[in-house]
Amino acid sequence: MKVDLNTVKKIAHLARLEFDEAGAERMQRDMTQILDWEEQLNEVDTDGIEPLTTMSSEVNVLREDKVGEHLPHDKGLLNAPQKDSDYFRVPKVLE
Amino acid sequence: MEKFLSFDDIKKSLENRETDCKAIVNYYLNNIKTKAHLNAFVEVYEESALQQAAQVDSKIASGKAGKLAGMVIGIKDVLVYRDHEVNASSKILDGFVSQFTATAIQRLIEEDAIIIGRLNCDEFGMGSSNENSVHGKVLNAADENRVPGGSSGGSAVAVQANLCTVSLGTDTGGSVRQPAAFTGLIGIKPTYSRVSRWGLIAYASSFDTIGVFSRNVKDNALVMEIMAGPDNFDSTASKKPVPHYSELLHFDKRAKIAYLKETLESPALQQEIKANTLAVLEKLKQEGHEVEEVQFPLLKYVLPTYYILTTAEASSNLSRFDGVKYGYRSPNVHNLESMYKKTRSEGFGEEVKRRIMLGTFVLSASYYDAYFTKAQKVRRLIKEYTENLLSKYDYIVLPTTPSTAFKFGEHSNDPVAMYLEDLFTVQASVSGVPSLSLPNGTDSKGLPIGIQIMANSFKEAELYAFGNYLMDLNSN
């Protein structure tokens, strides 16, 4: 699958990444090479095969809703790049 | 002189009162300093390790010590340990301090293991050479011009160079087994869901496992039996009972063993590895085991399946790194969207970005069925084929890697060439079955060769017992 530069830009936006021109071209080349290689799977006949969506054989169980240990406020904010006394701070959302 | 090469050695020295935990920790701390240039450790927990040692020494004195008293363990930089920094070898987790401890590590600490530090790896476990790390490359102690393998390269070298008794790595597609093979160690990937993933920084959640590096099978089995089992914090963790693997190492049965035609005929396979693998198969035959060649026509499809699914899962798992609540945030931002984009673009390395892009692509609306669903279907075929083989045979034996340790930079410009490093390890990862890599001699350059054994899901006890037997057989 030949990936074009527009697709690289669109996917980069979805992934919240950005590339300069040289980086986008490198990504275009690598993605094309890797997707071509991945397309070998088209040789495998999978008609009537159900996709495998979970690997654990455990089933979900309901548990009692109990209050457990939780992070206190100050600990929750401990690793924040920017914060005030109560909240995480981010740049303005609306101009 | 090298000391403390096995946990049995350590226990004997402790019982005879020739040493104490403090002296053991100091011995390893000294080795770590002497061999600092290998760059295995990212951070050494000198203070907390010595504190733990003092506590364990007093427990030993009062006869209350746990099963791992005297064992010193290094942990991969993707496993969290309360009040200690963890980076997943990424700039994006710069300065991050964990507020809790991974279940696997907690269980080892409760049995009085001492945690001596965290170990270098590829960023978020993505790589096969440990060259993709914000902490720099790790040198293979067998030849310092060569890679130790990856992604758990630091974990491998730490045991190889005797910087700790055992170490923890994680294995998503071969990240314990491949570096174990490159450094002459024993490395296990357990059955998917055998060990809780709570506190393991996720790469691909339907593949990720926590594994162990050791010099002998018994130490590996002991650590695994303590980590394994159900956990309230990971609902996927299996509730199946955990046998005492380390007490079940005796092996005296006649085994049915399969080897895969396509692995030994692979053009990528180094001749010396093929020869050593065939030699083991021949020995097993001579010992009276049933050894048969079987076909695995899906071999060429396991890596593409693995890469479609793991990049998809990675793109989703790594969306949490946005610069809002923890880790790195770019200083060059003017609004929320630019904060996300600049933070992620500056914080992630090249390989991680490549995988996020590919994962986002295969999950995008127009390509979801053609790539992602297709790979999930092929995964079912590979899993069923492998399980079917393992219902007819007790073990599948195959090389761990196509080649021995390669030189730095050898695969740097070709991502697919690097991905092919995992050709023989991903089958177990795609299928979820356990797999053990054992040392199997060296090549003409003196570089370690690995041999891999797979067994059916939750057959770790049988795998360790056979592995132990094979190690004895190979040393005769």
Boltz contact constraints between the chains, C-beta under 6 A:
constraints:
  - contact:
      token1: [A, 11]
      token2: [B, 357]
      max_distance: 6.0
  - contact:
      token1: [A, 11]
      token2: [B, 360]
      max_distance: 6.0
  - contact:
      token1: [A, 11]
      token2: [B, 361]
      max_distance: 6.0
  - contact:
      token1: [A, 14]
      token2: [B, 360]
      max_distance: 6.0
  - contact:
      token1: [A, 15]
      token2: [B, 356]
      max_distance: 6.0
  - contact:
      token1: [A, 15]
      token2: [B, 360]
      max_distance: 6.0
  - contact:
      token1: [A, 16]
      token2: [B, 340]
      max_distance: 6.0
  - contact:
      token1: [A, 16]
      token2: [B, 341]
      max_distance: 6.0
  - contact:
      token1: [A, 16]
      token2: [B, 344]
      max_distance: 6.0
  - contact:
      token1: [A, 17]
      token2: [B, 344]
      max_distance: 6.0
  - contact:
      token1: [A, 17]
      token2: [B, 345]
      max_distance: 6.0
  - contact:
      token1: [A, 17]
      token2: [B, 353]
      max_distance: 6.0
  - contact:
      token1: [A, 18]
      token2: [B, 341]
      max_distance: 6.0
  - contact:
      token1: [A, 18]
      token2: [B, 345]
      max_distance: 6.0
  - contact:
      token1: [A, 30]
      token2: [B, 354]
      max_distance: 6.0
  - contact:
      token1: [A, 30]
      token2: [B, 415]
      max_distance: 6.0
  - contact:
      token1: [A, 37]
      token2: [B, 416]
      max_distance: 6.0
  - contact:
      token1: [A, 38]
      token2: [B, 304]
      max_distance: 6.0
  - contact:
      token1: [A, 38]
      token2: [B, 308]
      max_distance: 6.0
  - contact:
      token1: [A, 40]
      token2: [B, 304]
      max_distance: 6.0
  - contact:
      token1: [A, 41]
      token2: [B, 301]
      max_distance: 6.0
  - contact:
      token1: [A, 41]
      token2: [B, 304]
      max_distance: 6.0
  - contact:
      token1: [A, 41]
      token2: [B, 374]
      max_distance: 6.0
  - contact:
      token1: [A, 41]
      token2: [B, 378]
      max_distance: 6.0
  - contact:
      token1: [A, 44]
      token2: [B, 301]
      max_distance: 6.0
  - contact:
      token1: [A, 44]
      token2: [B, 378]
      max_distance: 6.0
  - contact:
      token1: [A, 46]
      token2: [B, 377]
      max_distance: 6.0
  - contact:
      token1: [A, 49]
      token2: [B, 377]
      max_distance: 6.0
  - contact:
      token1: [A, 49]
      token2: [B, 380]
      max_distance: 6.0
  - contact:
      token1: [A, 51]
      token2: [B, 373]
      max_distance: 6.0
  - contact:
      token1: [A, 51]
      token2: [B, 376]
      max_distance: 6.0
  - contact:
      token1: [A, 51]
      token2: [B, 377]
      max_distance: 6.0
  - contact:
      token1: [A, 52]
      token2: [B, 376]
      max_distance: 6.0
  - contact:
      token1: [A, 52]
      token2: [B, 379]
      max_distance: 6.0
  - contact:
      token1: [A, 52]
      token2: [B, 380]
      max_distance: 6.0
  - contact:
      token1: [A, 55]
      token2: [B, 192]
      max_distance: 6.0
  - contact:
      token1: [A, 55]
      token2: [B, 206]
      max_distance: 6.0
  - contact:
      token1: [A, 55]
      token2: [B, 432]
      max_distance: 6.0
  - contact:
      token1: [A, 56]
      token2: [B, 193]
      max_distance: 6.0
  - contact:
      token1: [A, 56]
      token2: [B, 236]
      max_distance: 6.0
  - contact:
      token1: [A, 58]
      token2: [B, 236]
      max_distance: 6.0
  - contact:
      token1: [A, 75]
      token2: [B, 99]
      max_distance: 6.0
  - contact:
      token1: [A, 79]
      token2: [B, 96]
      max_distance: 6.0
  - contact:
      token1: [A, 79]
      token2: [B, 326]
      max_distance: 6.0
  - contact:
      token1: [A, 80]
      token2: [B, 325]
      max_distance: 6.0
  - contact:
      token1: [A, 81]
      token2: [B, 329]
      max_distance: 6.0
  - contact:
      token1: [A, 88]
      token2: [B, 324]
      max_distance: 6.0
  - contact:
      token1: [A, 88]
      token2: [B, 325]
      max_distance: 6.0
  - contact:
      token1: [A, 90]
      token2: [B, 324]
      max_distance: 6.0
  - contact:
      token1: [A, 90]
      token2: [B, 336]
      max_distance: 6.0
  - contact:
      token1: [A, 91]
      token2: [B, 333]
      max_distance: 6.0
  - contact:
      token1: [A, 91]
      token2: [B, 335]
      max_distance: 6.0
  - contact:
      token1: [A, 91]
      token2: [B, 336]
      max_distance: 6.0
  - contact:
      token1: [A, 91]
      token2: [B, 339]
      max_distance: 6.0
  - contact:
      token1: [A, 93]
      token2: [B, 336]
      max_distance: 6.0
